[in-house]
Amino acid sequence: ASHTRLPDKDCSSITPPYPLLLENWRRVRELLNHRPLTLAEKILYSHVHDPVATFSKNANDQGGYLQLMPERVAMQDASAQMALLQFMSAGLPSCAVPTSIHCDHLIQAVEGAESDLKNSIVSNKEVFDFLESSARKYGIEFWRPGSGIIHQIVLENYAAPGMLMLGTDSHTPNAGGLGMLAIGVGGADAVDAMTGTPWELKKPLIVGVRLTGELSGWTTAKDLILHIAGNLTVRGGTGRILEYFGPGVFNQSCTSLATIANMGAEVGATTSTFPYTPSMRAYLEATGRTAVARAADNAAGHGFLNADEGAEYDEMIEINLSELEPMINGPFTPDLATPLSKFSAFVAEQGWKDEISAGLIGSCTNSSYEDMTSVADLTKQAKAAGLHVKIPFLCTPGSEQIRATMERDNVTAALEDVGATVLANACGPCIGQWKRKEEARNENAILTSFNRNFKSRNDGNRNTMNFLASPTVVTAMSFSGKLSFNPITDSITTPSGEPFRFSPPNGQDLPEKGFTLGNIAYYPLPSPVPNPDAEILISPTSSRLEILEPFQPHFNTADPNGLELQSVKVLVRVRGKCTTDHISAAGPWLKYKGHLSNISQNLLITATNDEGGDINVAFDHEHTSDETPSDTIPNVAKRFKARRQPWALVVDENYGEGSAREHAALQPRFYGCALIIGRSFARIHETNLKKQGILPLWFTSNADYDRIGSGDSITTIGLRDLFNGGNNKTILLDVSKLNGERFQLPVTHTLSSEQLNWLRAGSALNHIRSQM
Ligand code: F3S
């Protein structure tokens, strides 16, 4: 490992296009009559695809949706698979915006960095080979296994004030610590940005969070966001951007701000951001991006990187940092917040065993130099008193840069001296890849400085209670091994029988000697040139990866009747709530994310058939003598596909709510679904259906839901007019029931002219390919 100080980088591909953004912002300001804007509005609006169409008075109602042009995409190894498979099917030679892939989620945590990394590379070889070969072909920066966790690497290398970025991971907002908008999305949305298609976002509400006072003693940025999670709850940020401002922002390090932004995801926020601060400038310089800092200084000079005086927020929160104390949140939900001073009483009240079984620090949330040096300060104090951690104490560095800098500055030694194990630079124990040596299947408590604590999140054991706290509180408590221990007020008895109490931790924001790169083999070439001749490596016998064949269009433009859906058979009428998780279940299926035929076997397996009330049952009215009259939903869908029979679903309210999982649209399409008629649709899923070439239609009368059932045959009347440029909002369904009854009923659509192109071509990606 080399320990040279980080040199200044060539920043040409990572500096936001400030002149363009400033010009867009100027135009929007005029269109909005110079009303004062929040910072989040400035960043969003300067990235709007067509400001005049969006903001001019005469523009059509946009329905509160913004068409945005992000500047960068980052993907982690699990979610990148389907995103890349889709991108491949668009047939483009390279990505429209700089894109990076990060191998972090598939690395396990068993023994320690070296062997864990080796074993994970062997067991995931086909996935890593696929990702690396795709990166080579399309000019994507590939961060190999061991290089670090996506969000830490993005903060160290790509994030910049005023930028708009998409990432295929829920903690993408971490990059907001550098004063930008970074939004976590599904693979289909990432593919929008990668293909240069405007990406749609419902205009979020902007919540102003005004910070006054100062963090001190044991209280850290982590405690601020744990406190906010307790107040807002896991849903309080939904549809909202949290925009922090006030003097309390300016006395925090950039990496602390990133911790706060990271865990905005725990309250469901779209993202979080901060005005440009001197600490951001210092962090950019320390990470070799002086040119980005100079460009940001200039943009800030124009007023672009903070809210305007008098800007109005949709909601406001005020927090005095001086009044906060350390928090411990959990178990099982990040919004169950208890102040450290009350935690011991809370544990006693609940009747929990007063024991901690492991302490874990690091992860994408808390592995900054400041976090690690604060922790090392505590371990040095403990060592001087003759103490050793009482429980397994594991540290996950966020990146090779952090790991190597910790090693050079004897931070790692200070941790290992008291019994810590340093794991690979990867997600490991944060994402269920933690294979614990000790048999801990029973109820047990762990303390982590991570961000999520749902059941089974860390070690796969539903009985492991995960409590979230700052890295320093986790560290100090690991020396007592007790949940009731309060490091601020309580002492530990040393081997010589003396009481020892920790002094408040002292960390350093940035390393005096600068960051060091560490092992340069982990670093990709900046802005790699696409290689059209590179072969993408997918084994034809793989069970985890499969090339995505372009979908055949349901329409035939050469035939006038081919512009209507003809004799589409209803597969099942789904009753009640049907989220993307009902449509495409997660859990063990996740390993097939990159293999559409395999993962499609989970299609709607937890959905209820309204005709009979059974879960995962569908009727096959045209079954052959070899087939059963009913079977599971995926099995009957498979039969329809084999018969080349296009089919439809009838669904209830808000179909497809939940996470933006593109598999929930890809899977029905894979089996030949052409049409979904619903009482209502969740917006993102409705768009995803259209992207995959499935037509969503809305009942005009909710009562019509009961009139169509399995085996009924549907032909549309009115689509042809739409395809030919008509603007009819209503389409008729001509329904032939199994009993011979026939009737027509009206439905409505939400198709734009661009979306009609997607349907005509069979999918949005087919359309992009046809435009080349
Ligand atoms: Fe990885 Fe956990 Fe962060 S899974 S990206 S370290 S939330």
Residues whose N, C-alpha, C, O or C-beta is under 5 A from the ligand:
A	BS01	F3S	I149 H171 S363 C364 C427 C430 I431
